[in-house]
Amino acid sequence: MIKKIPFDSVVLAAVVDELQELVGGRVQQMVQPDPLVFCFSVYTKGVEAMLLCSAEASWFRVHETSRRPRNRPVPSGFLSALRSRLDGARLESVTMHGCERIITFAFETAQGPHRLIGELMGKHSNWLLVGPDDRVIQPLKAVGRSKSMRPMISGVTYTLPPNVSEEAVAWSEASPSDLSQFAADLPGPVMRKVVAREFGAFFSPGIGAYPVDLSELGIPTHSRSSISTALEQHFALVIPAAQLDAERKSLQGRLRRVIDARDHAIRELKDVEAQGGKAPTWQRYGELLMAYHAHAKEGHDALDAFDYDGQPVTIPVRPDLDGMQNAQRYFDRAKRAKSRLGLVRDQAERLSNDRAQLADLLARVDAAGSLDALRDLQRIAQERRWVIQQLGSTSKKEDKPFEGNRIRELIAPGGWTVLFGENAEANDYLTTRVARSNDIWLHVRGDTSAHVVILTRNNPEKVSREVLLFAAQVAVDHSNQKHSKFVPVDYTLKKHVRKQRRGAVGSVFYTHEKTLHVDGGR
């Protein structure tokens, strides 16, 4: 069973036959809606026909289109070359090179004969504007000398692709024997119709378009008025569907990574909460050590005592500390565990709520039935800063949140997201790559600390003092002054933070700051 009908030489031959009606017409409008797609119109016999030409690896094609494509705001070098050379040109011929997927539009212009050549060959597809001297004026895709033995750049002499004969027999002049040899790999019923040139226009939803009826192969087909109409209907269905599938998988993967990060953070908080639950035990150990410290033996790592109910208990101790010091050590641990327990439980609850919202958004992404619906969900994810909009090419590092940098995330009161770096590289990445101009940036004044960022969603004025104090406490807890009292923490908008030239990684200077004072040693 054929899963997909290719845009092969048979399809191209049918398109070339159809475009003969445009010969003698004049080139008018030229637009480029996408980097690898352009269109131009030909006016002939009182009618304007718009042609779509693509060099996309999976969707390479050429055919007439009934749609008026949009244009990008800034014309590319290729589009500029087309406009300067072909505006008003007369279309002299449309030909196909033998049985190859190479189409040539020949034009007569005020500057002499020009050719627009389309090589429709998968990932190597390209379109080239060639001048009267057979030199490439501008390629749609530039291929440098370092990337190919056949460079396609401005100024080189155009040559056919490797293994393509210069003396190929034109499709229109090919004999039945030539066509039989060419169509030998096609199924029998299809081959016979190709050899007999029994061309029509047939569309099979989700499978493709072909100039030969494929119903004998078990493929449901619908007749159309032209091969261009059939192709346009096919690509109008499959390209958005493929884009939807690709963008859905990308967003699903990014959301799942954020959910995994939430799960990891929640597990860690549960571990800390469990430690906090040991505070009464550590308090009791300290009290028993105070009572039994005289019985402690030097160099031993445990002290045997009796609990309040008379039961024997063994208390682990540090051999290098005396009984009173070990008791104080347990009192300190109990105090820290008690002080952190409320914050930890609060943070775990917020992260759990955030994770539930993420899971709900992921379910909506799974069910999205259109690109518009999916992109609306992506905008929600970006506004919540669950995903960061990627500019430019992606890399393998982006399989991990924040390209693998050690940036941690907390949920502050009111649901505000707070990020902080765990090392210099993470601080640098957070400040220079993640934080936006109107996010709030915090740092312990005059000392080493984590860079902390409150994601404000471009509304810094809505961030309450409670949230600022929460973020300031994070900065203190990840600084050299975490056990100090009355620690000054500066905060300012990220747009007032600048990376120091030739400074160490993570070194910055900032202005317009205000200061909060926070106690360490929680």
Stockholm file with secondary structure:
# STOCKHOLM 1.0

chainA/1-522         MIKKIPFDSVVLAAVVDELQELVGGRVQQMVQPDPLVFCFSVYTKGVEAMLLCSAEASWFRVHETSRRPRNRPVPSGFLSALRSRLDGARLESVTMHGCERIITFAFETAQGPHRLIGELMGKHSNWLLVGPDDRVIQPLKAVGRSKSMRPMISGVTYTLPPNVSEEAVAWSEASPSDLSQFAADLPGPVMRKVVAREFGAFFSPGIGAYPVDLSELGIPTHSRSSISTALEQHFALVIPAAQLDAERKSLQGRLRRVIDARDHAIRELKDVEAQGGKAPTWQRYGELLMAYHAHAKEGHDALDAFDYDGQPVTIPVRPDLDGMQNAQRYFDRAKRAKSRLGLVRDQAERLSNDRAQLADLLARVDAAGSLDALRDLQRIAQERRWVIQQLGSTSKKEDKPFEGNRIRELIAPGGWTVLFGENAEANDYLTTRVARSNDIWLHVRGDTSAHVVILTRNNPEKVSREVLLFAAQVAVDHSNQKHSKFVPVDYTLKKHVRKQRRGAVGSVFYTHEKTLHVDGGR
#=GR chainA/1-522 SS CCSCCCCCHHHHHHHHHHHGGGTTCEEEEEEEEETTEEEEEEEETTEEEEEEEECCTTTCEEEEESSCCCCCSSCCHHHHHHHHHHTTCEEEEEEECTTSSEEEEEEEETTEEEEEEEECCGGGCEEEEECTTSBEEEESSCBCTTTCSSCBCTTSBCCCCTTCCTTCCCGGGCCHHHHHHHGGGSCHHHHHHHHTTCCCCEEETTTEEESSCCGGGTCCCEECSCHHHHHHHHHHHHHHHHHHHHHHHHHHHHHHHHHHHHHHHHHHHHHHHHHHTTHHHHHHHHHHHHHHGGGCCTTCSEEEEECTTSCEEEEECCTTSCHHHHHHHHHHHHHHHHHHHHHHHHHHHHHHHHHHHHHHHHHHHHHCCSHHHHHHHHHHHHHTTSSCCCCSCCCGGGGSGGGGCCEEEEECGGGCEEEEESSHHHHHHIIIIICCTTSEEEEETTSCBCCEEEECTTCGGGCCHHHHHHHHHHHHHTBTTTTCSSEEEEEEEGGGEEECTTCCTTCEEECSCEEEEECCCC
#=GC SS_cons         CCSCCCCCHHHHHHHHHHHGGGTTCEEEEEEEEETTEEEEEEEETTEEEEEEEECCTTTCEEEEESSCCCCCSSCCHHHHHHHHHHTTCEEEEEEECTTSSEEEEEEEETTEEEEEEEECCGGGCEEEEECTTSBEEEESSCBCTTTCSSCBCTTSBCCCCTTCCTTCCCGGGCCHHHHHHHGGGSCHHHHHHHHTTCCCCEEETTTEEESSCCGGGTCCCEECSCHHHHHHHHHHHHHHHHHHHHHHHHHHHHHHHHHHHHHHHHHHHHHHHHHHTTHHHHHHHHHHHHHHGGGCCTTCSEEEEECTTSCEEEEECCTTSCHHHHHHHHHHHHHHHHHHHHHHHHHHHHHHHHHHHHHHHHHHHHHCCSHHHHHHHHHHHHHTTSSCCCCSCCCGGGGSGGGGCCEEEEECGGGCEEEEESSHHHHHHIIIIICCTTSEEEEETTSCBCCEEEECTTCGGGCCHHHHHHHHHHHHHTBTTTTCSSEEEEEEEGGGEEECTTCCTTCEEECSCEEEEECCCC
//
